Amino acid sequence: MRKEYDFTNAKRAKDVPVLAKLQAEMAGKTRITMRVDNVVLNAFKQRAEASGGSYQTMMNEALSQYAQGLSLADVVRKTIREELHTA
């Protein structure tokens, strides 16, 4: 059974402060649907759980590094420098 909705008094998201804030926070990002191998997804989820981070953020960072043409050696060097700096 389909219910009809009345949107005559609806407001645009930009006119609702909470929704406007969410939109601003999401600027520069696009929601997509993507199939990923279970092994890859589980690896990111395990790393995220161990570090207390978000697997989606980690995946985004990995894709960003790939898009920038960073090699594994570049990433390892950067990570070592960051770890040495914080130690």
PyMOL Python script that loads the backbone (N, CA, C, O; Angstrom):
from pymol import cmd

cmd.read_pdbstr("""\
ATOM      1  N   MET A   1       0.840  -1.169   0.000  1.00  0.00           N
ATOM      2  CA  MET A   1       0.000   0.000   0.000  1.00  0.00           C
ATOM      3  C   MET A   1       0.899   1.252   0.000  1.00  0.00           C
ATOM      4  O   MET A   1       1.808   1.364   0.824  1.00  0.00           O
ATOM      5  N   ARG A   2       0.653   2.146  -0.884  1.00  0.00           N
ATOM      6  CA  ARG A   2       1.458   3.353  -1.035  1.00  0.00           C
ATOM      7  C   ARG A   2       0.793   4.526  -0.319  1.00  0.00           C
ATOM      8  O   ARG A   2      -0.403   4.776  -0.471  1.00  0.00           O
ATOM      9  N   LYS A   3       1.597   5.231   0.459  1.00  0.00           N
ATOM     10  CA  LYS A   3       1.086   6.379   1.182  1.00  0.00           C
ATOM     11  C   LYS A   3       1.507   7.646   0.451  1.00  0.00           C
ATOM     12  O   LYS A   3       2.655   7.760   0.024  1.00  0.00           O
ATOM     13  N   GLU A   4       0.603   8.585   0.303  1.00  0.00           N
ATOM     14  CA  GLU A   4       0.908   9.849  -0.353  1.00  0.00           C
ATOM     15  C   GLU A   4       1.446  10.837   0.671  1.00  0.00           C
ATOM     16  O   GLU A   4       0.973  10.883   1.807  1.00  0.00           O
ATOM     17  N   TYR A   5       2.422  11.616   0.273  1.00  0.00           N
ATOM     18  CA  TYR A   5       3.024  12.617   1.152  1.00  0.00           C
ATOM     19  C   TYR A   5       2.773  14.008   0.576  1.00  0.00           C
ATOM     20  O   TYR A   5       2.757  14.202  -0.640  1.00  0.00           O
ATOM     21  N   ASP A   6       2.583  14.947   1.458  1.00  0.00           N
ATOM     22  CA  ASP A   6       2.347  16.332   1.061  1.00  0.00           C
ATOM     23  C   ASP A   6       3.612  17.140   1.340  1.00  0.00           C
ATOM     24  O   ASP A   6       3.990  17.318   2.498  1.00  0.00           O
ATOM     25  N   PHE A   7       4.267  17.631   0.288  1.00  0.00           N
ATOM     26  CA  PHE A   7       5.497  18.392   0.424  1.00  0.00           C
ATOM     27  C   PHE A   7       5.287  19.887   0.166  1.00  0.00           C
ATOM     28  O   PHE A   7       6.247  20.604  -0.116  1.00  0.00           O
ATOM     29  N   THR A   8       4.074  20.350   0.256  1.00  0.00           N
ATOM     30  CA  THR A   8       3.816  21.760  -0.052  1.00  0.00           C
ATOM     31  C   THR A   8       4.516  22.701   0.928  1.00  0.00           C
ATOM     32  O   THR A   8       4.868  23.816   0.546  1.00  0.00           O
ATOM     33  N   ASN A   9       4.724  22.297   2.152  1.00  0.00           N
ATOM     34  CA  ASN A   9       5.390  23.141   3.148  1.00  0.00           C
ATOM     35  C   ASN A   9       6.828  22.690   3.422  1.00  0.00           C
ATOM     36  O   ASN A   9       7.430  23.095   4.417  1.00  0.00           O
ATOM     37  N   ALA A  10       7.361  21.871   2.557  1.00  0.00           N
ATOM     38  CA  ALA A  10       8.725  21.361   2.759  1.00  0.00           C
ATOM     39  C   ALA A  10       9.748  22.483   2.582  1.00  0.00           C
ATOM     40  O   ALA A  10       9.535  23.432   1.827  1.00  0.00           O
ATOM     41  N   LYS A  11      10.861  22.345   3.298  1.00  0.00           N
ATOM     42  CA  LYS A  11      11.955  23.310   3.196  1.00  0.00           C
ATOM     43  C   LYS A  11      13.132  22.648   2.492  1.00  0.00           C
ATOM     44  O   LYS A  11      13.318  21.433   2.563  1.00  0.00           O
ATOM     45  N   ARG A  12      13.923  23.471   1.811  1.00  0.00           N
ATOM     46  CA  ARG A  12      15.140  22.969   1.177  1.00  0.00           C
ATOM     47  C   ARG A  12      16.156  22.681   2.274  1.00  0.00           C
ATOM     48  O   ARG A  12      16.135  23.328   3.322  1.00  0.00           O
ATOM     49  N   ALA A  13      17.033  21.733   2.048  1.00  0.00           N
ATOM     50  CA  ALA A  13      18.035  21.365   3.051  1.00  0.00           C
ATOM     51  C   ALA A  13      18.864  22.567   3.477  1.00  0.00           C
ATOM     52  O   ALA A  13      19.213  22.688   4.652  1.00  0.00           O
ATOM     53  N   LYS A  14      19.186  23.456   2.544  1.00  0.00           N
ATOM     54  CA  LYS A  14      20.017  24.616   2.880  1.00  0.00           C
ATOM     55  C   LYS A  14      19.308  25.578   3.829  1.00  0.00           C
ATOM     56  O   LYS A  14      19.958  26.418   4.451  1.00  0.00           O
ATOM     57  N   ASP A  15      17.976  25.467   3.948  1.00  0.00           N
ATOM     58  CA  ASP A  15      17.205  26.340   4.828  1.00  0.00           C
ATOM     59  C   ASP A  15      16.978  25.740   6.215  1.00  0.00           C
ATOM     60  O   ASP A  15      16.371  26.380   7.074  1.00  0.00           O
ATOM     61  N   VAL A  16      17.461  24.520   6.437  1.00  0.00           N
ATOM     62  CA  VAL A  16      17.363  23.856   7.740  1.00  0.00           C
ATOM     63  C   VAL A  16      18.783  23.789   8.292  1.00  0.00           C
ATOM     64  O   VAL A  16      19.607  23.059   7.741  1.00  0.00           O
ATOM     65  N   PRO A  17      19.102  24.519   9.355  1.00  0.00           N
ATOM     66  CA  PRO A  17      20.483  24.629   9.835  1.00  0.00           C
ATOM     67  C   PRO A  17      21.230  23.300   9.996  1.00  0.00           C
ATOM     68  O   PRO A  17      22.381  23.188   9.575  1.00  0.00           O
ATOM     69  N   VAL A  18      20.599  22.314  10.589  1.00  0.00           N
ATOM     70  CA  VAL A  18      21.276  21.025  10.792  1.00  0.00           C
ATOM     71  C   VAL A  18      21.614  20.378   9.452  1.00  0.00           C
ATOM     72  O   VAL A  18      22.712  19.849   9.279  1.00  0.00           O
ATOM     73  N   LEU A  19      20.689  20.416   8.517  1.00  0.00           N
ATOM     74  CA  LEU A  19      20.934  19.824   7.204  1.00  0.00           C
ATOM     75  C   LEU A  19      21.945  20.636   6.411  1.00  0.00           C
ATOM     76  O   LEU A  19      22.758  20.068   5.681  1.00  0.00           O
ATOM     77  N   ALA A  20      21.907  21.952   6.544  1.00  0.00           N
ATOM     78  CA  ALA A  20      22.875  22.807   5.861  1.00  0.00           C
ATOM     79  C   ALA A  20      24.279  22.493   6.357  1.00  0.00           C
ATOM     80  O   ALA A  20      25.224  22.450   5.569  1.00  0.00           O
ATOM     81  N   LYS A  21      24.416  22.273   7.662  1.00  0.00           N
ATOM     82  CA  LYS A  21      25.719  21.933   8.243  1.00  0.00           C
ATOM     83  C   LYS A  21      26.218  20.595   7.686  1.00  0.00           C
ATOM     84  O   LYS A  21      27.389  20.466   7.330  1.00  0.00           O
ATOM     85  N   LEU A  22      25.341  19.621   7.615  1.00  0.00           N
ATOM     86  CA  LEU A  22      25.718  18.315   7.063  1.00  0.00           C
ATOM     87  C   LEU A  22      26.168  18.443   5.614  1.00  0.00           C
ATOM     88  O   LEU A  22      27.156  17.828   5.211  1.00  0.00           O
ATOM     89  N   GLN A  23      25.453  19.231   4.837  1.00  0.00           N
ATOM     90  CA  GLN A  23      25.827  19.429   3.440  1.00  0.00           C
ATOM     91  C   GLN A  23      27.195  20.087   3.331  1.00  0.00           C
ATOM     92  O   GLN A  23      28.003  19.708   2.483  1.00  0.00           O
ATOM     93  N   ALA A  24      27.457  21.066   4.183  1.00  0.00           N
ATOM     94  CA  ALA A  24      28.752  21.758   4.158  1.00  0.00           C
ATOM     95  C   ALA A  24      29.884  20.799   4.511  1.00  0.00           C
ATOM     96  O   ALA A  24      30.961  20.847   3.916  1.00  0.00           O
ATOM     97  N   GLU A  25      29.628  19.925   5.489  1.00  0.00           N
ATOM     98  CA  GLU A  25      30.643  18.946   5.899  1.00  0.00           C
ATOM     99  C   GLU A  25      30.926  17.944   4.789  1.00  0.00           C
ATOM    100  O   GLU A  25      32.043  17.437   4.686  1.00  0.00           O
ATOM    101  N   MET A  26      29.946  17.658   3.973  1.00  0.00           N
ATOM    102  CA  MET A  26      30.108  16.663   2.919  1.00  0.00           C
ATOM    103  C   MET A  26      30.581  17.274   1.601  1.00  0.00           C
ATOM    104  O   MET A  26      30.750  16.560   0.613  1.00  0.00           O
ATOM    105  N   ALA A  27      30.792  18.571   1.580  1.00  0.00           N
ATOM    106  CA  ALA A  27      31.238  19.233   0.347  1.00  0.00           C
ATOM    107  C   ALA A  27      32.545  18.598  -0.117  1.00  0.00           C
ATOM    108  O   ALA A  27      33.440  18.326   0.683  1.00  0.00           O
ATOM    109  N   GLY A  28      32.632  18.372  -1.395  1.00  0.00           N
ATOM    110  CA  GLY A  28      33.849  17.786  -1.939  1.00  0.00           C
ATOM    111  C   GLY A  28      33.851  16.268  -1.942  1.00  0.00           C
ATOM    112  O   GLY A  28      34.833  15.652  -2.356  1.00  0.00           O
ATOM    113  N   LYS A  29      32.787  15.668  -1.495  1.00  0.00           N
ATOM    114  CA  LYS A  29      32.702  14.209  -1.484  1.00  0.00           C
ATOM    115  C   LYS A  29      31.453  13.774  -2.244  1.00  0.00           C
ATOM    116  O   LYS A  29      30.452  14.489  -2.287  1.00  0.00           O
ATOM    117  N   THR A  30      31.535  12.595  -2.837  1.00  0.00           N
ATOM    118  CA  THR A  30      30.419  12.035  -3.576  1.00  0.00           C
ATOM    119  C   THR A  30      30.136  10.638  -3.063  1.00  0.00           C
ATOM    120  O   THR A  30      31.053   9.830  -2.917  1.00  0.00           O
ATOM    121  N   ARG A  31      28.895  10.352  -2.794  1.00  0.00           N
ATOM    122  CA  ARG A  31      28.502   9.006  -2.356  1.00  0.00           C
ATOM    123  C   ARG A  31      28.453   8.099  -3.582  1.00  0.00           C
ATOM    124  O   ARG A  31      27.837   8.437  -4.592  1.00  0.00           O
ATOM    125  N   ILE A  32      29.111   6.943  -3.482  1.00  0.00           N
ATOM    126  CA  ILE A  32      29.098   5.969  -4.575  1.00  0.00           C
ATOM    127  C   ILE A  32      28.807   4.589  -4.018  1.00  0.00           C
ATOM    128  O   ILE A  32      28.875   4.362  -2.810  1.00  0.00           O
ATOM    129  N   THR A  33      28.487   3.685  -4.901  1.00  0.00           N
ATOM    130  CA  THR A  33      28.365   2.271  -4.556  1.00  0.00           C
ATOM    131  C   THR A  33      29.457   1.554  -5.323  1.00  0.00           C
ATOM    132  O   THR A  33      29.595   1.725  -6.535  1.00  0.00           O
ATOM    133  N   MET A  34      30.232   0.751  -4.613  1.00  0.00           N
ATOM    134  CA  MET A  34      31.383   0.105  -5.233  1.00  0.00           C
ATOM    135  C   MET A  34      31.524  -1.303  -4.662  1.00  0.00           C
ATOM    136  O   MET A  34      31.352  -1.517  -3.462  1.00  0.00           O
ATOM    137  N   ARG A  35      31.834  -2.244  -5.520  1.00  0.00           N
ATOM    138  CA  ARG A  35      32.080  -3.610  -5.050  1.00  0.00           C
ATOM    139  C   ARG A  35      33.567  -3.768  -4.757  1.00  0.00           C
ATOM    140  O   ARG A  35      34.418  -3.410  -5.571  1.00  0.00           O
ATOM    141  N   VAL A  36      33.863  -4.313  -3.577  1.00  0.00           N
ATOM    142  CA  VAL A  36      35.237  -4.513  -3.131  1.00  0.00           C
ATOM    143  C   VAL A  36      35.367  -5.971  -2.692  1.00  0.00           C
ATOM    144  O   VAL A  36      34.442  -6.539  -2.112  1.00  0.00           O
ATOM    145  N   ASP A  37      36.524  -6.567  -2.974  1.00  0.00           N
ATOM    146  CA  ASP A  37      36.760  -7.942  -2.527  1.00  0.00           C
ATOM    147  C   ASP A  37      36.612  -8.029  -1.010  1.00  0.00           C
ATOM    148  O   ASP A  37      37.038  -7.127  -0.288  1.00  0.00           O
ATOM    149  N   ASN A  38      36.015  -9.104  -0.535  1.00  0.00           N
ATOM    150  CA  ASN A  38      35.821  -9.293   0.905  1.00  0.00           C
ATOM    151  C   ASN A  38      37.147  -9.249   1.665  1.00  0.00           C
ATOM    152  O   ASN A  38      37.215  -8.699   2.765  1.00  0.00           O
ATOM    153  N   VAL A  39      38.182  -9.815   1.092  1.00  0.00           N
ATOM    154  CA  VAL A  39      39.494  -9.833   1.745  1.00  0.00           C
ATOM    155  C   VAL A  39      40.005  -8.408   1.950  1.00  0.00           C
ATOM    156  O   VAL A  39      40.536  -8.082   3.011  1.00  0.00           O
ATOM    157  N   VAL A  40      39.844  -7.565   0.939  1.00  0.00           N
ATOM    158  CA  VAL A  40      40.289  -6.174   1.021  1.00  0.00           C
ATOM    159  C   VAL A  40      39.473  -5.426   2.065  1.00  0.00           C
ATOM    160  O   VAL A  40      40.036  -4.729   2.909  1.00  0.00           O
ATOM    161  N   LEU A  41      38.166  -5.561   2.018  1.00  0.00           N
ATOM    162  CA  LEU A  41      37.299  -4.872   2.970  1.00  0.00           C
ATOM    163  C   LEU A  41      37.609  -5.301   4.397  1.00  0.00           C
ATOM    164  O   LEU A  41      37.703  -4.459   5.290  1.00  0.00           O
ATOM    165  N   ASN A  42      37.768  -6.588   4.617  1.00  0.00           N
ATOM    166  CA  ASN A  42      38.067  -7.086   5.961  1.00  0.00           C
ATOM    167  C   ASN A  42      39.408  -6.571   6.467  1.00  0.00           C
ATOM    168  O   ASN A  42      39.548  -6.271   7.652  1.00  0.00           O
ATOM    169  N   ALA A  43      40.388  -6.466   5.585  1.00  0.00           N
ATOM    170  CA  ALA A  43      41.697  -5.944   5.981  1.00  0.00           C
ATOM    171  C   ALA A  43      41.570  -4.499   6.458  1.00  0.00           C
ATOM    172  O   ALA A  43      42.140  -4.134   7.487  1.00  0.00           O
ATOM    173  N   PHE A  44      40.824  -3.674   5.715  1.00  0.00           N
ATOM    174  CA  PHE A  44      40.638  -2.286   6.124  1.00  0.00           C
ATOM    175  C   PHE A  44      39.835  -2.196   7.420  1.00  0.00           C
ATOM    176  O   PHE A  44      40.143  -1.373   8.282  1.00  0.00           O
ATOM    177  N   LYS A  45      38.823  -3.025   7.564  1.00  0.00           N
ATOM    178  CA  LYS A  45      38.023  -3.007   8.789  1.00  0.00           C
ATOM    179  C   LYS A  45      38.854  -3.421  10.001  1.00  0.00           C
ATOM    180  O   LYS A  45      38.722  -2.830  11.073  1.00  0.00           O
ATOM    181  N   GLN A  46      39.705  -4.429   9.838  1.00  0.00           N
ATOM    182  CA  GLN A  46      40.564  -4.867  10.943  1.00  0.00           C
ATOM    183  C   GLN A  46      41.547  -3.775  11.340  1.00  0.00           C
ATOM    184  O   GLN A  46      41.755  -3.522  12.526  1.00  0.00           O
ATOM    185  N   ARG A  47      42.151  -3.130  10.348  1.00  0.00           N
ATOM    186  CA  ARG A  47      43.090  -2.040  10.647  1.00  0.00           C
ATOM    187  C   ARG A  47      42.375  -0.881  11.326  1.00  0.00           C
ATOM    188  O   ARG A  47      42.904  -0.285  12.264  1.00  0.00           O
ATOM    189  N   ALA A  48      41.187  -0.565  10.859  1.00  0.00           N
ATOM    190  CA  ALA A  48      40.425   0.530  11.459  1.00  0.00           C
ATOM    191  C   ALA A  48      40.057   0.211  12.901  1.00  0.00           C
ATOM    192  O   ALA A  48      40.145   1.075  13.773  1.00  0.00           O
ATOM    193  N   GLU A  49      39.652  -1.010  13.149  1.00  0.00           N
ATOM    194  CA  GLU A  49      39.288  -1.419  14.508  1.00  0.00           C
ATOM    195  C   GLU A  49      40.505  -1.350  15.428  1.00  0.00           C
ATOM    196  O   GLU A  49      40.399  -0.914  16.574  1.00  0.00           O
ATOM    197  N   ALA A  50      41.657  -1.781  14.924  1.00  0.00           N
ATOM    198  CA  ALA A  50      42.877  -1.776  15.727  1.00  0.00           C
ATOM    199  C   ALA A  50      43.351  -0.360  16.052  1.00  0.00           C
ATOM    200  O   ALA A  50      43.910  -0.114  17.121  1.00  0.00           O
ATOM    201  N   SER A  51      43.122   0.564  15.123  1.00  0.00           N
ATOM    202  CA  SER A  51      43.609   1.932  15.320  1.00  0.00           C
ATOM    203  C   SER A  51      42.535   2.869  15.859  1.00  0.00           C
ATOM    204  O   SER A  51      42.825   4.004  16.239  1.00  0.00           O
ATOM    205  N   GLY A  52      41.298   2.391  15.891  1.00  0.00           N
ATOM    206  CA  GLY A  52      40.200   3.235  16.356  1.00  0.00           C
ATOM    207  C   GLY A  52      39.717   4.213  15.298  1.00  0.00           C
ATOM    208  O   GLY A  52      39.023   5.180  15.612  1.00  0.00           O
ATOM    209  N   GLY A  53      40.084   3.964  14.044  1.00  0.00           N
ATOM    210  CA  GLY A  53      39.684   4.853  12.952  1.00  0.00           C
ATOM    211  C   GLY A  53      38.486   4.319  12.197  1.00  0.00           C
ATOM    212  O   GLY A  53      37.782   3.420  12.656  1.00  0.00           O
ATOM    213  N   SER A  54      38.275   4.889  11.041  1.00  0.00           N
ATOM    214  CA  SER A  54      37.176   4.498  10.171  1.00  0.00           C
ATOM    215  C   SER A  54      37.738   3.797   8.941  1.00  0.00           C
ATOM    216  O   SER A  54      38.647   4.314   8.292  1.00  0.00           O
ATOM    217  N   TYR A  55      37.204   2.629   8.620  1.00  0.00           N
ATOM    218  CA  TYR A  55      37.712   1.903   7.454  1.00  0.00           C
ATOM    219  C   TYR A  55      37.439   2.676   6.172  1.00  0.00           C
ATOM    220  O   TYR A  55      38.215   2.592   5.220  1.00  0.00           O
ATOM    221  N   GLN A  56      36.341   3.428   6.138  1.00  0.00           N
ATOM    222  CA  GLN A  56      36.028   4.201   4.934  1.00  0.00           C
ATOM    223  C   GLN A  56      37.044   5.327   4.742  1.00  0.00           C
ATOM    224  O   GLN A  56      37.461   5.606   3.618  1.00  0.00           O
ATOM    225  N   THR A  57      37.433   5.963   5.825  1.00  0.00           N
ATOM    226  CA  THR A  57      38.449   7.008   5.745  1.00  0.00           C
ATOM    227  C   THR A  57      39.770   6.423   5.296  1.00  0.00           C
ATOM    228  O   THR A  57      40.472   7.019   4.479  1.00  0.00           O
ATOM    229  N   MET A  58      40.116   5.257   5.826  1.00  0.00           N
ATOM    230  CA  MET A  58      41.370   4.593   5.434  1.00  0.00           C
ATOM    231  C   MET A  58      41.355   4.215   3.951  1.00  0.00           C
ATOM    232  O   MET A  58      42.359   4.378   3.257  1.00  0.00           O
ATOM    233  N   MET A  59      40.232   3.718   3.475  1.00  0.00           N
ATOM    234  CA  MET A  59      40.120   3.354   2.067  1.00  0.00           C
ATOM    235  C   MET A  59      40.231   4.600   1.191  1.00  0.00           C
ATOM    236  O   MET A  59      40.872   4.573   0.141  1.00  0.00           O
ATOM    237  N   ASN A  60      39.603   5.690   1.630  1.00  0.00           N
ATOM    238  CA  ASN A  60      39.665   6.939   0.878  1.00  0.00           C
ATOM    239  C   ASN A  60      41.109   7.436   0.809  1.00  0.00           C
ATOM    240  O   ASN A  60      41.562   7.886  -0.243  1.00  0.00           O
ATOM    241  N   GLU A  61      41.827   7.355   1.921  1.00  0.00           N
ATOM    242  CA  GLU A  61      43.234   7.788   1.951  1.00  0.00           C
ATOM    243  C   GLU A  61      44.083   6.928   1.014  1.00  0.00           C
ATOM    244  O   GLU A  61      44.943   7.450   0.304  1.00  0.00           O
ATOM    245  N   ALA A  62      43.848   5.622   1.011  1.00  0.00           N
ATOM    246  CA  ALA A  62      44.599   4.721   0.131  1.00  0.00           C
ATOM    247  C   ALA A  62      44.327   5.049  -1.337  1.00  0.00           C
ATOM    248  O   ALA A  62      45.248   5.067  -2.154  1.00  0.00           O
ATOM    249  N   LEU A  63      43.071   5.306  -1.665  1.00  0.00           N
ATOM    250  CA  LEU A  63      42.726   5.669  -3.036  1.00  0.00           C
ATOM    251  C   LEU A  63      43.324   7.020  -3.418  1.00  0.00           C
ATOM    252  O   LEU A  63      43.768   7.215  -4.549  1.00  0.00           O
ATOM    253  N   SER A  64      43.330   7.945  -2.468  1.00  0.00           N
ATOM    254  CA  SER A  64      43.920   9.257  -2.713  1.00  0.00           C
ATOM    255  C   SER A  64      45.415   9.140  -3.004  1.00  0.00           C
ATOM    256  O   SER A  64      45.930   9.777  -3.923  1.00  0.00           O
ATOM    257  N   GLN A  65      46.100   8.323  -2.216  1.00  0.00           N
ATOM    258  CA  GLN A  65      47.539   8.114  -2.429  1.00  0.00           C
ATOM    259  C   GLN A  65      47.793   7.474  -3.791  1.00  0.00           C
ATOM    260  O   GLN A  65      48.732   7.851  -4.492  1.00  0.00           O
ATOM    261  N   TYR A  66      46.973   6.526  -4.156  1.00  0.00           N
ATOM    262  CA  TYR A  66      47.119   5.882  -5.462  1.00  0.00           C
ATOM    263  C   TYR A  66      46.900   6.897  -6.580  1.00  0.00           C
ATOM    264  O   TYR A  66      47.646   6.934  -7.558  1.00  0.00           O
ATOM    265  N   ALA A  67      45.864   7.718  -6.418  1.00  0.00           N
ATOM    266  CA  ALA A  67      45.549   8.723  -7.445  1.00  0.00           C
ATOM    267  C   ALA A  67      46.673   9.747  -7.591  1.00  0.00           C
ATOM    268  O   ALA A  67      46.881  10.297  -8.673  1.00  0.00           O
ATOM    269  N   GLN A  68      47.394   9.999  -6.504  1.00  0.00           N
ATOM    270  CA  GLN A  68      48.513  10.939  -6.536  1.00  0.00           C
ATOM    271  C   GLN A  68      49.782  10.295  -7.081  1.00  0.00           C
ATOM    272  O   GLN A  68      50.803  10.961  -7.253  1.00  0.00           O
ATOM    273  N   GLY A  69      49.710   9.002  -7.350  1.00  0.00           N
ATOM    274  CA  GLY A  69      50.858   8.305  -7.911  1.00  0.00           C
ATOM    275  C   GLY A  69      51.895   7.900  -6.882  1.00  0.00           C
ATOM    276  O   GLY A  69      53.042   7.616  -7.228  1.00  0.00           O
ATOM    277  N   LEU A  70      51.495   7.871  -5.610  1.00  0.00           N
ATOM    278  CA  LEU A  70      52.434   7.473  -4.572  1.00  0.00           C
ATOM    279  C   LEU A  70      52.660   5.970  -4.624  1.00  0.00           C
ATOM    280  O   LEU A  70      51.716   5.193  -4.771  1.00  0.00           O
ATOM    281  N   SER A  71      53.902   5.576  -4.505  1.00  0.00           N
ATOM    282  CA  SER A  71      54.218   4.147  -4.472  1.00  0.00           C
ATOM    283  C   SER A  71      54.144   3.657  -3.028  1.00  0.00           C
ATOM    284  O   SER A  71      54.045   4.458  -2.099  1.00  0.00           O
ATOM    285  N   LEU A  72      54.191   2.368  -2.850  1.00  0.00           N
ATOM    286  CA  LEU A  72      54.196   1.799  -1.507  1.00  0.00           C
ATOM    287  C   LEU A  72      55.409   2.312  -0.739  1.00  0.00           C
ATOM    288  O   LEU A  72      55.316   2.606   0.452  1.00  0.00           O
ATOM    289  N   ALA A  73      56.546   2.418  -1.423  1.00  0.00           N
ATOM    290  CA  ALA A  73      57.759   2.928  -0.775  1.00  0.00           C
ATOM    291  C   ALA A  73      57.552   4.356  -0.286  1.00  0.00           C
ATOM    292  O   ALA A  73      58.013   4.702   0.802  1.00  0.00           O
ATOM    293  N   ASP A  74      56.863   5.200  -1.073  1.00  0.00           N
ATOM    294  CA  ASP A  74      56.575   6.575  -0.667  1.00  0.00           C
ATOM    295  C   ASP A  74      55.711   6.590   0.596  1.00  0.00           C
ATOM    296  O   ASP A  74      55.959   7.365   1.519  1.00  0.00           O
ATOM    297  N   VAL A  75      54.716   5.744   0.622  1.00  0.00           N
ATOM    298  CA  VAL A  75      53.802   5.690   1.763  1.00  0.00           C
ATOM    299  C   VAL A  75      54.540   5.211   3.004  1.00  0.00           C
ATOM    300  O   VAL A  75      54.344   5.750   4.093  1.00  0.00           O
ATOM    301  N   VAL A  76      55.393   4.194   2.843  1.00  0.00           N
ATOM    302  CA  VAL A  76      56.163   3.679   3.983  1.00  0.00           C
ATOM    303  C   VAL A  76      57.087   4.766   4.518  1.00  0.00           C
ATOM    304  O   VAL A  76      57.171   4.966   5.730  1.00  0.00           O
ATOM    305  N   ARG A  77      57.782   5.472   3.625  1.00  0.00           N
ATOM    306  CA  ARG A  77      58.669   6.563   4.059  1.00  0.00           C
ATOM    307  C   ARG A  77      57.892   7.623   4.838  1.00  0.00           C
ATOM    308  O   ARG A  77      58.327   8.070   5.900  1.00  0.00           O
ATOM    309  N   LYS A  78      56.755   8.013   4.306  1.00  0.00           N
ATOM    310  CA  LYS A  78      55.931   9.037   4.952  1.00  0.00           C
ATOM    311  C   LYS A  78      55.485   8.564   6.333  1.00  0.00           C
ATOM    312  O   LYS A  78      55.534   9.326   7.299  1.00  0.00           O
ATOM    313  N   THR A  79      55.054   7.321   6.428  1.00  0.00           N
ATOM    314  CA  THR A  79      54.588   6.773   7.703  1.00  0.00           C
ATOM    315  C   THR A  79      55.718   6.727   8.714  1.00  0.00           C
ATOM    316  O   THR A  79      55.522   7.078   9.878  1.00  0.00           O
ATOM    317  N   ILE A  80      56.900   6.298   8.286  1.00  0.00           N
ATOM    318  CA  ILE A  80      58.047   6.237   9.206  1.00  0.00           C
ATOM    319  C   ILE A  80      58.394   7.629   9.697  1.00  0.00           C
ATOM    320  O   ILE A  80      58.642   7.824  10.887  1.00  0.00           O
ATOM    321  N   ARG A  81      58.416   8.610   8.782  1.00  0.00           N
ATOM    322  CA  ARG A  81      58.705   9.986   9.192  1.00  0.00           C
ATOM    323  C   ARG A  81      57.682  10.477  10.225  1.00  0.00           C
ATOM    324  O   ARG A  81      58.055  11.083  11.229  1.00  0.00           O
ATOM    325  N   GLU A  82      56.410  10.216   9.979  1.00  0.00           N
ATOM    326  CA  GLU A  82      55.372  10.652  10.909  1.00  0.00           C
ATOM    327  C   GLU A  82      55.538   9.982  12.264  1.00  0.00           C
ATOM    328  O   GLU A  82      55.403  10.630  13.302  1.00  0.00           O
ATOM    329  N   GLU A  83      55.829   8.700  12.257  1.00  0.00           N
ATOM    330  CA  GLU A  83      56.004   7.958  13.516  1.00  0.00           C
ATOM    331  C   GLU A  83      57.225   8.448  14.279  1.00  0.00           C
ATOM    332  O   GLU A  83      57.172   8.593  15.500  1.00  0.00           O
ATOM    333  N   LEU A  84      58.323   8.704  13.578  1.00  0.00           N
ATOM    334  CA  LEU A  84      59.529   9.212  14.228  1.00  0.00           C
ATOM    335  C   LEU A  84      59.294  10.612  14.787  1.00  0.00           C
ATOM    336  O   LEU A  84      59.817  10.964  15.844  1.00  0.00           O
ATOM    337  N   HIS A  85      58.508  11.398  14.071  1.00  0.00           N
ATOM    338  CA  HIS A  85      58.219  12.764  14.513  1.00  0.00           C
ATOM    339  C   HIS A  85      57.393  12.768  15.801  1.00  0.00           C
ATOM    340  O   HIS A  85      57.609  13.610  16.673  1.00  0.00           O
ATOM    341  N   THR A  86      56.448  11.829  15.923  1.00  0.00           N
ATOM    342  CA  THR A  86      55.583  11.799  17.099  1.00  0.00           C
ATOM    343  C   THR A  86      56.240  11.081  18.269  1.00  0.00           C
ATOM    344  O   THR A  86      55.769  11.193  19.401  1.00  0.00           O
ATOM    345  N   ALA A  87      57.313  10.352  18.020  1.00  0.00           N
ATOM    346  CA  ALA A  87      57.969   9.581  19.101  1.00  0.00           C
ATOM    347  C   ALA A  87      58.817  10.467  19.993  1.00  0.00           C
ATOM    348  O   ALA A  87      59.431   9.981  20.942  1.00  0.00           O
TER     349      ALA A  87
END
""", "prot")
cmd.dss("prot")
cmd.show_as("cartoon", "prot")
cmd.util.cbc("prot")
cmd.orient("prot")
